[in-house]
Amino acid sequence: MEDAVKVAERIRKVMENREIRYQDKIIKYTASFGVTQAKKDDTVDTLLKRADELLYKAKRSGKNIVIADG
């Protein structure tokens, strides 16, 4: 779990420090991530649902953040 959070954080930092040039405009962007790990009784659906909920929690928390559970 710790390694997954570190990877997501590295990706987030790279993205926030980049910009895209489009039609003579500079566009900056950010990313939010929800990180979880499979639990004993998880199905693919429950695992993805939990990750999705964490992603939306990150977005509600101000965006450009990594949020992980337990």
Phi, psi and omega in degrees: 000316181300318179294321179297319179295319179298318179296313179299320180294319177298315178298316180301315181294319178299315183295320183289343180261009179249163175216156180245136174262125181219120180048054178062021176240150175257124181246122174262151182215163179225175178216146174242149181225145170245122185242130177216175176227156181294138175254166187311311185261014181293149165250172176302319181296316182290325178295312180293325178297317180295316178298319179296318178298321178293322177299313180291330174296318177298317180295321179289338182273011176115001178066172179054051184211155174251127176237131180235153175264162178009000000 
